[in-house]
């Protein structure tokens, strides 16, 4: 759900461009046109971008080269290295799933559990199949199971932070009922907090296309754990620990220790979900 670190992106652009500009499909293009295809941002205005790219590069088909890019080769820049160097460990589309890269000992092949989603479908814009802004690392659930061939435009984490534009909440009556009956199902709400109209629509479409409300709804057990901890380890309890001088711990330190199984660091799955519920109670 986090925005991709633009500094890390800028550091790998040269590698990506050096790899792509040598492709035979673009040998007749100028460097400026090659930059448009591979490392420039084509999404300032999606409709205009589609028109410009189709008119200027309609005969260029890079889908096959993208397939080669996804095959790991030790001597070449590739999709696995792109994901690794961006430093993304949790899906930025849903915030639920870890990424990992594994080298198989038998043949030395390296694979990543992350996929690269074409933010704008490569079947419609074949010339953008290797544009770095059009390659969004995400989990297979988001890419294949939910987004698929949807024509709706969702949040692009190269430009926006999803977690800064949403908030998770549990109805107060659900919390009260749960404390009496632990089997009570919690209804998890996701609120769109975007303040700009354009982003608000992107967020709504993001929720819809990726079925985020329904997917998070299956994890009310995580919410219950957070609620119980916050109630049992209430402010009075934390203050007592804070005042215990031998511990020499701040309130933030204590909360982190109590939540160490739930909120470990900034790269944990369900992090935004857990923090919002913790702060709600």
C-alpha positions in Angstrom: 0.0 0.0 0.0 3.0 2.2 0.2 4.3 4.5 -2.5 7.3 3.1 -4.3 10.5 4.9 -3.3 11.2 7.3 -6.1 14.9 7.5 -5.2 15.3 3.8 -5.7 13.4 4.0 -9.0 15.7 6.8 -10.3 18.8 4.7 -9.4 17.7 1.8 -11.6 16.5 3.8 -14.6 19.9 3.8 -16.2 20.2 0.0 -15.9 16.7 -0.4 -17.3 17.4 2.0 -20.2 20.7 0.4 -21.0 19.0 -3.0 -21.3 16.0 -1.8 -23.3 17.6 0.6 -25.8 19.6 -2.2 -27.4 16.6 -4.2 -28.4 16.4 -4.6 -32.2 12.7 -3.5 -32.3 13.8 0.0 -31.4 17.1 0.2 -33.2 15.8 2.9 -35.6 14.5 5.2 -32.9 16.3 8.2 -31.4 17.4 8.1 -27.8 14.6 10.5 -26.9 12.0 8.2 -28.4 13.6 5.2 -26.6 13.4 7.1 -23.3 9.7 7.8 -24.0 9.1 4.0 -24.4 11.2 2.8 -21.5 11.8 5.3 -18.7 9.6 8.3 -19.2 6.3 8.7 -17.4 3.5 8.2 -19.9 0.7 8.6 -17.3 0.3 12.3 -16.8 -2.9 12.0 -18.8 -3.9 8.4 -19.5 -6.1 9.2 -22.5 -3.6 11.5 -24.1 -0.8 9.1 -23.4 -2.6 6.3 -25.1 -3.3 8.5 -28.2 0.3 9.7 -28.4 1.9 6.3 -28.0 -0.4 4.6 -30.4 0.2 7.3 -33.1 3.9 7.4 -32.6 4.8 3.8 -31.9 1.9 1.7 -33.2 4.2 -0.7 -35.1 6.4 -1.5 -32.1 5.5 -4.8 -30.3 7.6 -5.4 -27.1 5.5 -8.2 -25.5 7.9 -10.9 -26.6 10.9 -8.9 -25.2 9.0 -8.4 -21.9 8.7 -12.2 -21.6 12.4 -12.5 -22.0 12.9 -9.8 -19.4 10.9 -11.8 -16.9 13.3 -14.8 -17.4 16.1 -14.6 -14.9 19.6 -14.5 -16.5 22.6 -13.8 -14.3 24.4 -11.6 -16.9 21.4 -9.4 -17.7 19.1 -6.8 -16.1 15.7 -8.6 -15.6 12.4 -8.5 -13.8 13.6 -10.2 -10.6 16.4 -7.7 -10.2 14.0 -4.8 -10.8 11.8 -6.0 -8.0 14.7 -6.6 -5.7 16.3 -3.2 -6.3 13.1 -1.3 -5.8 13.2 -2.8 -2.2 9.5 -3.8 -2.2 8.7 -6.6 0.2 4.9 -6.3 0.5 2.4 -5.9 -2.3 1.7 -2.2 -2.8 -1.7 -2.9 -4.3 -3.2 -4.7 -1.3 -0.7 -4.7 1.5 -1.5 -8.3 2.3 1.2 -10.4 0.8 5.0 -10.7 1.2 7.4 -10.7 -1.7 10.4 -13.0 -1.7 13.1 -14.0 -4.1 14.4 -17.6 -4.1 17.4 -19.2 -5.8 16.9 -22.8 -6.5 20.0 -24.8 -5.5 19.6 -27.4 -8.1 20.0 -25.2 -11.2 20.8 -21.8 -9.7 17.7 -20.3 -11.2 16.3 -17.3 -9.3 12.6 -16.6 -9.1 10.4 -14.1 -7.4 6.9 -14.7 -6.0 6.0 -11.2 -7.1 4.6 -10.5 -10.5 4.9 -7.4 -12.7 1.5 -5.9 -13.5 1.2 -3.9 -16.6 -0.6 -0.9 -15.2 -1.9 -0.1 -18.7 -2.6 -3.5 -20.4 0.3 -4.5 -22.7 -2.2 -6.1 -25.1 -3.5 -2.7 -25.9 -0.3 -0.8 -25.7 2.4 -3.3 -26.8 5.0 -0.5 -27.1 4.7 0.1 -23.3 5.3 -3.5 -22.4 8.7 -2.6 -20.9 8.1 1.0 -19.7 9.4 1.0 -16.2 6.3 3.0 -14.9 4.1 0.4 -16.5 5.7 -2.5 -14.6 4.2 -2.5 -11.1 5.5 -5.2 -8.7 2.5 -6.8 -7.0 1.2 -10.1 -5.7 -0.3 -12.8 -8.0 -3.7 -12.4 -6.3 -3.9 -8.7 -7.2 -2.5 -9.1 -10.7 -4.2 -12.3 -12.0 -7.1 -13.2 -9.7 -8.6 -9.7 -9.3 -7.2 -7.1 -11.7 -6.9 -9.4 -14.7 -8.0 -7.5 -17.8 -10.0 -4.9 -16.0 -10.2 -1.6 -17.9 -10.6 0.5 -14.8 -7.7 2.6 -13.7 -6.4 2.0 -10.2 -3.7 3.5 -8.0 -0.2 3.4 -9.5 2.2 3.2 -6.5 4.9 5.0 -8.5 2.9 8.1 -8.0 0.5 7.7 -5.1 0.4 6.1 -1.7 -2.7 4.0 -1.2 -2.3 3.8 2.6 -2.4 7.6 2.8 -5.8 7.7 1.1 -7.7 5.1 3.1 -8.6 4.2 6.6 -9.8 0.9 8.2 -12.5 1.0 10.8 -14.5 -1.5 12.9 -18.1 -0.4 13.9 -18.1 0.3 17.7 -21.1 -2.0 18.2 -19.2 -4.9 16.7 -16.3 -4.3 19.1 -18.7 -4.2 22.1 -20.4 -7.4 20.9 -17.1 -9.2 20.3 -16.0 -8.5 23.9 -19.0 -10.4 25.1 -19.0 -13.1 22.4 -15.6 -13.9 20.8 -17.4 -15.6 17.9 -18.9 -12.3 16.8 -18.0 -11.5 13.2 -16.4 -8.1 12.8 -17.4 -6.0 9.9 -14.3 -4.3 8.5 -14.9 -1.0 6.8 -12.5 0.7 4.4 -13.0 4.4 4.0 -11.8 6.5 1.1 -10.0 9.5 2.7 -8.7 11.1 -0.5 -9.2 14.8 -0.7 -8.7 15.2 -4.5 -11.5 14.2 -6.8 -9.2 12.4 -9.3 -7.5 10.4 -6.6 -10.8 9.7 -4.9 -12.1 8.0 -8.0 -8.8 6.0 -8.4 -9.2 4.8 -4.8 -12.8 3.7 -5.3 -11.9 1.8 -8.5 -8.9 0.3 -6.7 -11.2 -1.0 -3.9 -13.7 -2.4 -6.5 -11.2 -4.0 -8.9 -9.1 -5.6 -6.3 -12.1 -6.5 -3.9 -10.2 -5.1 -1.0 -13.1 -4.8 1.4 -14.1 -8.5 0.8 -10.5 -9.7 1.0 -9.8 -7.9 4.3 -13.1 -9.1 5.6 -11.7 -12.6 5.9 -9.1 -11.4 8.4 -11.3 -10.3 11.3 -9.2 -12.6 13.5 -6.3 -10.2 13.1 -8.6 -7.3 14.1 -9.8 -9.2 17.1 -6.2 -9.8 18.3 -5.4 -6.1 17.9 -8.6 -5.0 19.8 -7.9 -7.4 22.7 -4.3 -6.2 23.1 -5.3 -2.6 23.0 -8.0 -3.1 25.7 -5.9 -5.4 27.9 -2.8 -3.3 27.5 -4.6 0.0 28.1 -3.2 3.4 28.8 -3.1 2.8 32.5 -1.1 -0.3 32.1 1.3 1.3 29.7 1.7 4.3 32.0 2.6 2.0 34.9 5.3 0.4 32.7 6.5 3.8 31.5 6.9 5.0 35.0 8.9 1.9 36.0 12.3 3.6 35.7 14.3 0.4 35.6 12.8 -0.4 32.2 13.8 3.0 30.8 11.2 2.7 28.0 9.1 5.3 26.3 5.4 4.9 25.6 6.2 4.2 22.0 8.8 1.5 23.0 6.2 -0.2 25.2 3.5 -0.2 22.5 6.0 -1.6 20.0 7.0 -4.4 22.3 3.4 -5.3 23.0 2.6 -5.2 19.3 5.8 -7.0 18.2 3.9 -9.9 16.7 1.6 -7.5 14.8 3.4 -4.4 13.9 7.1 -5.3 13.5 8.4 -2.6 11.1 7.4 -0.6 8.1 7.4 -3.6 5.7 4.9 -5.9 7.3 1.8 -7.3 5.6 -1.5 -5.8 7.0 0.5 -3.0 8.6 -2.0 -0.2 7.7 -4.9 -2.4 8.7 -3.4 -3.1 12.1 -2.3 0.4 12.8 -5.7 1.9 12.0 -7.5 -0.5 14.3 -4.9 -0.1 17.1 -5.4 3.7 16.9 -9.2 3.4 16.8 -9.5 1.6 20.1 
